[in-house]
Amino acid sequence: METIIKKHGAKLKNDFYVKAADTDRNVKNSNDKNEKYFSCEICGQKFDEERLLKKHFHTYRKPKQYSCDVCHKVFSYKCSLYLHLRVHTSEKPFSCDVCHKCFSWKGNLNRHFQVHTNEKPFSCSVCYKDFSQKGDLNLHLRVHTNEKPFACDVCHKSFSRKAYLNQHLQVHTDEKPFSCNVCHKDFLRKEDLNRHLRVHNNEKPFSCDMCHKGFSQKGDLNRHLRIHTNEKPFACDLCHKSFSQKAYLNQHLQLHTNKKPFACDLCHKSFSQKAYLNQHLQLHSNERTFSCDVCHKCFSHSSNLNRHYRIHTK
């Protein structure tokens, strides 16, 4: 490559070896209109503007002689070094006129401005979802490719984004920096805390279209909808019985393992589910919370009340 540059050095200096004639090599068609572009004679890279090609040629000709005193990264141009130093100084001279958010580089400000204009020029070729920035599109594509380049050093679980890995690492450190001001429950992520706060203010922004029941979290609504659709996606591998929620499947699996982790403190009888233990405790307390609407007789278990109803329906 050095030989090529030396051979054409004078020409590179004069006109950077630019050929912009309307030939098959230097012209691309776009919507049936001839659009001129500029091609690098060394690597073949193409540019829409001549100034970009000239800047590109400097990568071959100019050594990287400007070094950052902080991180020792080197640059070909002094101005590039000055721009880089803003990373360390946190200088952000470019401000958005709409929301006043500040940026270190004008290019970042221009990309940010698309948030306000709702311009989304980058589209996913798989699901056609649109994005305002190419970087966001590249991250989204990992959903389709299942690419997970960021792995946890502790448990080796992989993630599609570094931010997700950083959040996951808090599981191993048991760090929960976000605390509820009401009940003092701690959370790993701020969004988890925000969802939890709906419990205290009784906010239920998610409503069922069928029965209009409200929910504080979208996940609870999705699980509720299975009541109407009778969807049961969680199946037992042993008896193939299906359940609408994974928690119900986990409870059911204890029947096969004969595991009964919930024991009565009074008679030491064990149960596979906590709900069964709570029902059993009513025997000791003589509490009868289930009442017949017809004769007002009370029962300690709902199953006993249901059997009792048959007397009235005969």
TORKOL-4160 file (C-alpha; in steps of 0.2 Angstrom, whole numbers, padded with zeros to 4 digits, m for minus):
314
<pt num="1" X="0000" Y="0000" Z="0000"/>
<pt num="2" X="0015" Y="0012" Z="0004"/>
<pt num="3" X="0021" Y="0008" Z="m0014"/>
<pt num="4" X="0004" Y="0013" Z="m0021"/>
<pt num="5" X="0004" Y="0029" Z="m0011"/>
<pt num="6" X="0022" Y="0034" Z="m0016"/>
<pt num="7" X="0018" Y="0030" Z="m0034"/>
<pt num="8" X="0003" Y="0042" Z="m0034"/>
<pt num="9" X="0009" Y="0054" Z="m0021"/>
<pt num="10" X="0009" Y="0069" Z="m0032"/>
<pt num="11" X="m0008" Y="0065" Z="m0039"/>
<pt num="12" X="m0015" Y="0062" Z="m0022"/>
<pt num="13" X="m0008" Y="0079" Z="m0016"/>
<pt num="14" X="m0016" Y="0088" Z="m0031"/>
<pt num="15" X="m0033" Y="0080" Z="m0033"/>
<pt num="16" X="m0032" Y="0065" Z="m0021"/>
<pt num="17" X="m0034" Y="0054" Z="m0036"/>
<pt num="18" X="m0052" Y="0058" Z="m0038"/>
<pt num="19" X="m0062" Y="0052" Z="m0053"/>
<pt num="20" X="m0080" Y="0058" Z="m0054"/>
<pt num="21" X="m0084" Y="0055" Z="m0072"/>
<pt num="22" X="m0101" Y="0048" Z="m0076"/>
<pt num="23" X="m0095" Y="0030" Z="m0078"/>
<pt num="24" X="m0102" Y="0013" Z="m0072"/>
<pt num="25" X="m0088" Y="0014" Z="m0059"/>
<pt num="26" X="m0091" Y="0031" Z="m0052"/>
<pt num="27" X="m0110" Y="0033" Z="m0054"/>
<pt num="28" X="m0124" Y="0024" Z="m0045"/>
<pt num="29" X="m0143" Y="0025" Z="m0049"/>
<pt num="30" X="m0156" Y="0030" Z="m0036"/>
<pt num="31" X="m0174" Y="0032" Z="m0041"/>
<pt num="32" X="m0169" Y="0033" Z="m0060"/>
<pt num="33" X="m0158" Y="0048" Z="m0057"/>
<pt num="34" X="m0139" Y="0049" Z="m0059"/>
<pt num="35" X="m0131" Y="0053" Z="m0043"/>
<pt num="36" X="m0112" Y="0056" Z="m0043"/>
<pt num="37" X="m0101" Y="0049" Z="m0030"/>
<pt num="38" X="m0082" Y="0049" Z="m0027"/>
<pt num="39" X="m0072" Y="0033" Z="m0026"/>
<pt num="40" X="m0056" Y="0029" Z="m0017"/>
<pt num="41" X="m0043" Y="0022" Z="m0030"/>
<pt num="42" X="m0034" Y="0012" Z="m0016"/>
<pt num="43" X="m0048" Y="0004" Z="m0006"/>
<pt num="44" X="m0063" Y="0007" Z="m0017"/>
<pt num="45" X="m0073" Y="0015" Z="m0003"/>
<pt num="46" X="m0086" Y="0027" Z="m0010"/>
<pt num="47" X="m0091" Y="0044" Z="m0004"/>
<pt num="48" X="m0106" Y="0056" Z="m0008"/>
<pt num="49" X="m0095" Y="0072" Z="m0006"/>
<pt num="50" X="m0078" Y="0075" Z="m0012"/>
<pt num="51" X="m0072" Y="0083" Z="0004"/>
<pt num="52" X="m0076" Y="0066" Z="0013"/>
<pt num="53" X="m0065" Y="0057" Z="0001"/>
<pt num="54" X="m0051" Y="0070" Z="0004"/>
<pt num="55" X="m0053" Y="0067" Z="0022"/>
<pt num="56" X="m0052" Y="0048" Z="0020"/>
<pt num="57" X="m0036" Y="0049" Z="0010"/>
<pt num="58" X="m0027" Y="0057" Z="0025"/>
<pt num="59" X="m0029" Y="0040" Z="0034"/>
<pt num="60" X="m0016" Y="0033" Z="0022"/>
<pt num="61" X="m0005" Y="0048" Z="0021"/>
<pt num="62" X="m0004" Y="0056" Z="0039"/>
<pt num="63" X="0003" Y="0047" Z="0054"/>
<pt num="64" X="m0006" Y="0047" Z="0071"/>
<pt num="65" X="0005" Y="0059" Z="0080"/>
<pt num="66" X="m0007" Y="0067" Z="0093"/>
<pt num="67" X="m0009" Y="0058" Z="0109"/>
<pt num="68" X="m0021" Y="0060" Z="0123"/>
<pt num="69" X="m0012" Y="0063" Z="0139"/>
<pt num="70" X="m0026" Y="0054" Z="0149"/>
<pt num="71" X="m0029" Y="0038" Z="0140"/>
<pt num="72" X="m0015" Y="0039" Z="0127"/>
<pt num="73" X="m0026" Y="0036" Z="0112"/>
<pt num="74" X="m0018" Y="0043" Z="0096"/>
<pt num="75" X="m0025" Y="0054" Z="0082"/>
<pt num="76" X="m0020" Y="0060" Z="0065"/>
<pt num="77" X="m0026" Y="0078" Z="0068"/>
<pt num="78" X="m0025" Y="0090" Z="0082"/>
<pt num="79" X="m0043" Y="0095" Z="0080"/>
<pt num="80" X="m0048" Y="0076" Z="0082"/>
<pt num="81" X="m0038" Y="0076" Z="0099"/>
<pt num="82" X="m0047" Y="0092" Z="0105"/>
<pt num="83" X="m0064" Y="0084" Z="0101"/>
<pt num="84" X="m0059" Y="0068" Z="0110"/>
<pt num="85" X="m0053" Y="0077" Z="0126"/>
<pt num="86" X="m0072" Y="0081" Z="0129"/>
<pt num="87" X="m0074" Y="0063" Z="0134"/>
<pt num="88" X="m0063" Y="0066" Z="0149"/>
<pt num="89" X="m0068" Y="0084" Z="0153"/>
<pt num="90" X="m0087" Y="0081" Z="0151"/>
<pt num="91" X="m0088" Y="0097" Z="0140"/>
<pt num="92" X="m0104" Y="0097" Z="0131"/>
<pt num="93" X="m0105" Y="0114" Z="0121"/>
<pt num="94" X="m0119" Y="0108" Z="0109"/>
<pt num="95" X="m0137" Y="0110" Z="0117"/>
<pt num="96" X="m0154" Y="0105" Z="0110"/>
<pt num="97" X="m0166" Y="0120" Z="0108"/>
<pt num="98" X="m0181" Y="0109" Z="0112"/>
<pt num="99" X="m0176" Y="0100" Z="0128"/>
<pt num="100" X="m0159" Y="0108" Z="0132"/>
<pt num="101" X="m0150" Y="0092" Z="0133"/>
<pt num="102" X="m0131" Y="0094" Z="0130"/>
<pt num="103" X="m0119" Y="0085" Z="0119"/>
<pt num="104" X="m0100" Y="0084" Z="0116"/>
<pt num="105" X="m0102" Y="0083" Z="0098"/>
<pt num="106" X="m0113" Y="0091" Z="0085"/>
<pt num="107" X="m0116" Y="0074" Z="0076"/>
<pt num="108" X="m0124" Y="0067" Z="0092"/>
<pt num="109" X="m0135" Y="0083" Z="0094"/>
<pt num="110" X="m0141" Y="0080" Z="0076"/>
<pt num="111" X="m0145" Y="0062" Z="0079"/>
<pt num="112" X="m0154" Y="0067" Z="0095"/>
<pt num="113" X="m0164" Y="0080" Z="0086"/>
<pt num="114" X="m0173" Y="0066" Z="0077"/>
<pt num="115" X="m0182" Y="0061" Z="0094"/>
<pt num="116" X="m0191" Y="0078" Z="0093"/>
<pt num="117" X="m0195" Y="0077" Z="0074"/>
<pt num="118" X="m0200" Y="0058" Z="0075"/>
<pt num="119" X="m0189" Y="0055" Z="0060"/>
<pt num="120" X="m0185" Y="0037" Z="0059"/>
<pt num="121" X="m0175" Y="0033" Z="0043"/>
<pt num="122" X="m0168" Y="0016" Z="0048"/>
<pt num="123" X="m0180" Y="0002" Z="0046"/>
<pt num="124" X="m0178" Y="m0017" Z="0051"/>
<pt num="125" X="m0179" Y="m0028" Z="0036"/>
<pt num="126" X="m0186" Y="m0042" Z="0046"/>
<pt num="127" X="m0201" Y="m0034" Z="0056"/>
<pt num="128" X="m0200" Y="m0017" Z="0048"/>
<pt num="129" X="m0199" Y="m0008" Z="0064"/>
<pt num="130" X="m0191" Y="0010" Z="0062"/>
<pt num="131" X="m0177" Y="0018" Z="0072"/>
<pt num="132" X="m0171" Y="0036" Z="0072"/>
<pt num="133" X="m0152" Y="0030" Z="0074"/>
<pt num="134" X="m0143" Y="0016" Z="0065"/>
<pt num="135" X="m0135" Y="0011" Z="0081"/>
<pt num="136" X="m0152" Y="0007" Z="0088"/>
<pt num="137" X="m0157" Y="m0003" Z="0073"/>
<pt num="138" X="m0141" Y="m0013" Z="0075"/>
<pt num="139" X="m0145" Y="m0017" Z="0093"/>
<pt num="140" X="m0163" Y="m0022" Z="0088"/>
<pt num="141" X="m0157" Y="m0034" Z="0075"/>
<pt num="142" X="m0150" Y="m0045" Z="0089"/>
<pt num="143" X="m0168" Y="m0049" Z="0093"/>
<pt num="144" X="m0169" Y="m0058" Z="0077"/>
<pt num="145" X="m0152" Y="m0065" Z="0076"/>
<pt num="146" X="m0152" Y="m0070" Z="0095"/>
<pt num="147" X="m0134" Y="m0063" Z="0096"/>
<pt num="148" X="m0129" Y="m0061" Z="0114"/>
<pt num="149" X="m0110" Y="m0055" Z="0114"/>
<pt num="150" X="m0110" Y="m0049" Z="0132"/>
<pt num="151" X="m0107" Y="m0064" Z="0144"/>
<pt num="152" X="m0107" Y="m0064" Z="0163"/>
<pt num="153" X="m0090" Y="m0069" Z="0170"/>
<pt num="154" X="m0099" Y="m0077" Z="0185"/>
<pt num="155" X="m0113" Y="m0088" Z="0178"/>
<pt num="156" X="m0109" Y="m0086" Z="0160"/>
<pt num="157" X="m0127" Y="m0080" Z="0155"/>
<pt num="158" X="m0126" Y="m0070" Z="0139"/>
<pt num="159" X="m0135" Y="m0053" Z="0135"/>
<pt num="160" X="m0138" Y="m0044" Z="0119"/>
<pt num="161" X="m0133" Y="m0027" Z="0127"/>
<pt num="162" X="m0120" Y="m0022" Z="0139"/>
<pt num="163" X="m0132" Y="m0012" Z="0149"/>
<pt num="164" X="m0142" Y="m0028" Z="0152"/>
<pt num="165" X="m0126" Y="m0037" Z="0158"/>
<pt num="166" X="m0122" Y="m0022" Z="0170"/>
<pt num="167" X="m0140" Y="m0024" Z="0177"/>
<pt num="168" X="m0138" Y="m0043" Z="0179"/>
<pt num="169" X="m0121" Y="m0041" Z="0188"/>
<pt num="170" X="m0130" Y="m0033" Z="0202"/>
<pt num="171" X="m0139" Y="m0050" Z="0205"/>
<pt num="172" X="m0122" Y="m0058" Z="0210"/>
<pt num="173" X="m0117" Y="m0043" Z="0221"/>
<pt num="174" X="m0134" Y="m0042" Z="0229"/>
<pt num="175" X="m0134" Y="m0024" Z="0226"/>
<pt num="176" X="m0151" Y="m0015" Z="0226"/>
<pt num="177" X="m0148" Y="0003" Z="0225"/>
<pt num="178" X="m0167" Y="0009" Z="0222"/>
<pt num="179" X="m0177" Y="0009" Z="0238"/>
<pt num="180" X="m0196" Y="0012" Z="0240"/>
<pt num="181" X="m0200" Y="0027" Z="0251"/>
<pt num="182" X="m0216" Y="0019" Z="0257"/>
<pt num="183" X="m0212" Y="0001" Z="0262"/>
<pt num="184" X="m0193" Y="0002" Z="0260"/>
<pt num="185" X="m0192" Y="m0013" Z="0248"/>
<pt num="186" X="m0176" Y="m0013" Z="0238"/>
<pt num="187" X="m0175" Y="m0015" Z="0219"/>
<pt num="188" X="m0161" Y="m0019" Z="0206"/>
<pt num="189" X="m0167" Y="m0007" Z="0193"/>
<pt num="190" X="m0176" Y="0010" Z="0194"/>
<pt num="191" X="m0190" Y="0004" Z="0182"/>
<pt num="192" X="m0194" Y="m0010" Z="0194"/>
<pt num="193" X="m0196" Y="0003" Z="0208"/>
<pt num="194" X="m0207" Y="0013" Z="0197"/>
<pt num="195" X="m0218" Y="m0002" Z="0193"/>
<pt num="196" X="m0219" Y="m0006" Z="0212"/>
<pt num="197" X="m0224" Y="0011" Z="0217"/>
<pt num="198" X="m0241" Y="0008" Z="0208"/>
<pt num="199" X="m0245" Y="m0004" Z="0222"/>
<pt num="200" X="m0245" Y="0010" Z="0234"/>
<pt num="201" X="m0254" Y="0024" Z="0224"/>
<pt num="202" X="m0266" Y="0011" Z="0217"/>
<pt num="203" X="m0262" Y="0016" Z="0199"/>
<pt num="204" X="m0268" Y="0003" Z="0187"/>
<pt num="205" X="m0264" Y="0009" Z="0169"/>
<pt num="206" X="m0267" Y="m0008" Z="0161"/>
<pt num="207" X="m0285" Y="m0013" Z="0158"/>
<pt num="208" X="m0293" Y="m0029" Z="0151"/>
<pt num="209" X="m0303" Y="m0025" Z="0136"/>
<pt num="210" X="m0315" Y="m0040" Z="0140"/>
<pt num="211" X="m0319" Y="m0037" Z="0158"/>
<pt num="212" X="m0311" Y="m0020" Z="0161"/>
<pt num="213" X="m0302" Y="m0026" Z="0176"/>
<pt num="214" X="m0287" Y="m0015" Z="0180"/>
<pt num="215" X="m0269" Y="m0019" Z="0183"/>
<pt num="216" X="m0253" Y="m0010" Z="0189"/>
<pt num="217" X="m0242" Y="m0020" Z="0178"/>
<pt num="218" X="m0243" Y="m0026" Z="0160"/>
<pt num="219" X="m0237" Y="m0043" Z="0164"/>
<pt num="220" X="m0251" Y="m0045" Z="0176"/>
<pt num="221" X="m0263" Y="m0040" Z="0162"/>
<pt num="222" X="m0255" Y="m0053" Z="0150"/>
<pt num="223" X="m0257" Y="m0067" Z="0163"/>
<pt num="224" X="m0275" Y="m0062" Z="0167"/>
<pt num="225" X="m0280" Y="m0062" Z="0148"/>
<pt num="226" X="m0276" Y="m0081" Z="0148"/>
<pt num="227" X="m0292" Y="m0083" Z="0159"/>
<pt num="228" X="m0302" Y="m0077" Z="0144"/>
<pt num="229" X="m0292" Y="m0086" Z="0131"/>
<pt num="230" X="m0290" Y="m0102" Z="0141"/>
<pt num="231" X="m0272" Y="m0102" Z="0135"/>
<pt num="232" X="m0261" Y="m0113" Z="0146"/>
<pt num="233" X="m0243" Y="m0112" Z="0139"/>
<pt num="234" X="m0235" Y="m0121" Z="0153"/>
<pt num="235" X="m0236" Y="m0140" Z="0153"/>
<pt num="236" X="m0230" Y="m0153" Z="0165"/>
<pt num="237" X="m0217" Y="m0165" Z="0158"/>
<pt num="238" X="m0223" Y="m0179" Z="0168"/>
<pt num="239" X="m0242" Y="m0179" Z="0167"/>
<pt num="240" X="m0244" Y="m0166" Z="0153"/>
<pt num="241" X="m0256" Y="m0156" Z="0163"/>
<pt num="242" X="m0256" Y="m0137" Z="0157"/>
<pt num="243" X="m0256" Y="m0121" Z="0167"/>
<pt num="244" X="m0259" Y="m0103" Z="0163"/>
<pt num="245" X="m0245" Y="m0097" Z="0174"/>
<pt num="246" X="m0227" Y="m0104" Z="0177"/>
<pt num="247" X="m0230" Y="m0102" Z="0196"/>
<pt num="248" X="m0245" Y="m0114" Z="0195"/>
<pt num="249" X="m0234" Y="m0126" Z="0186"/>
<pt num="250" X="m0220" Y="m0125" Z="0199"/>
<pt num="251" X="m0233" Y="m0128" Z="0213"/>
<pt num="252" X="m0240" Y="m0143" Z="0203"/>
<pt num="253" X="m0223" Y="m0151" Z="0201"/>
<pt num="254" X="m0222" Y="m0153" Z="0220"/>
<pt num="255" X="m0235" Y="m0166" Z="0219"/>
<pt num="256" X="m0224" Y="m0177" Z="0208"/>
<pt num="257" X="m0209" Y="m0174" Z="0219"/>
<pt num="258" X="m0219" Y="m0176" Z="0235"/>
<pt num="259" X="m0211" Y="m0161" Z="0242"/>
<pt num="260" X="m0220" Y="m0152" Z="0256"/>
<pt num="261" X="m0210" Y="m0137" Z="0262"/>
<pt num="262" X="m0224" Y="m0129" Z="0271"/>
<pt num="263" X="m0227" Y="m0136" Z="0289"/>
<pt num="264" X="m0240" Y="m0132" Z="0302"/>
<pt num="265" X="m0232" Y="m0126" Z="0318"/>
<pt num="266" X="m0246" Y="m0133" Z="0329"/>
<pt num="267" X="m0248" Y="m0151" Z="0322"/>
<pt num="268" X="m0233" Y="m0152" Z="0310"/>
<pt num="269" X="m0243" Y="m0157" Z="0296"/>
<pt num="270" X="m0234" Y="m0153" Z="0279"/>
<pt num="271" X="m0241" Y="m0146" Z="0263"/>
<pt num="272" X="m0235" Y="m0143" Z="0245"/>
<pt num="273" X="m0242" Y="m0126" Z="0244"/>
<pt num="274" X="m0243" Y="m0111" Z="0256"/>
<pt num="275" X="m0262" Y="m0109" Z="0252"/>
<pt num="276" X="m0266" Y="m0126" Z="0258"/>
<pt num="277" X="m0257" Y="m0123" Z="0274"/>
<pt num="278" X="m0267" Y="m0107" Z="0276"/>
<pt num="279" X="m0283" Y="m0116" Z="0274"/>
<pt num="280" X="m0277" Y="m0129" Z="0286"/>
<pt num="281" X="m0273" Y="m0116" Z="0300"/>
<pt num="282" X="m0291" Y="m0111" Z="0300"/>
<pt num="283" X="m0295" Y="m0128" Z="0308"/>
<pt num="284" X="m0284" Y="m0124" Z="0323"/>
<pt num="285" X="m0291" Y="m0106" Z="0324"/>
<pt num="286" X="m0309" Y="m0112" Z="0321"/>
<pt num="287" X="m0311" Y="m0097" Z="0309"/>
<pt num="288" X="m0324" Y="m0100" Z="0296"/>
<pt num="289" X="m0323" Y="m0086" Z="0282"/>
<pt num="290" X="m0333" Y="m0094" Z="0269"/>
<pt num="291" X="m0352" Y="m0091" Z="0271"/>
<pt num="292" X="m0367" Y="m0097" Z="0262"/>
<pt num="293" X="m0377" Y="m0084" Z="0254"/>
<pt num="294" X="m0394" Y="m0093" Z="0256"/>
<pt num="295" X="m0393" Y="m0100" Z="0274"/>
<pt num="296" X="m0378" Y="m0090" Z="0280"/>
<pt num="297" X="m0369" Y="m0106" Z="0287"/>
<pt num="298" X="m0350" Y="m0104" Z="0288"/>
<pt num="299" X="m0336" Y="m0115" Z="0283"/>
<pt num="300" X="m0318" Y="m0115" Z="0285"/>
<pt num="301" X="m0314" Y="m0121" Z="0267"/>
<pt num="302" X="m0322" Y="m0115" Z="0250"/>
<pt num="303" X="m0323" Y="m0133" Z="0244"/>
<pt num="304" X="m0334" Y="m0137" Z="0259"/>
<pt num="305" X="m0345" Y="m0122" Z="0255"/>
<pt num="306" X="m0347" Y="m0128" Z="0237"/>
<pt num="307" X="m0352" Y="m0145" Z="0242"/>
<pt num="308" X="m0365" Y="m0137" Z="0254"/>
<pt num="309" X="m0373" Y="m0127" Z="0240"/>
<pt num="310" X="m0379" Y="m0143" Z="0232"/>
<pt num="311" X="m0391" Y="m0144" Z="0246"/>
<pt num="312" X="m0400" Y="m0128" Z="0240"/>
<pt num="313" X="m0399" Y="m0133" Z="0222"/>
<pt num="314" X="m0408" Y="m0150" Z="0224"/>
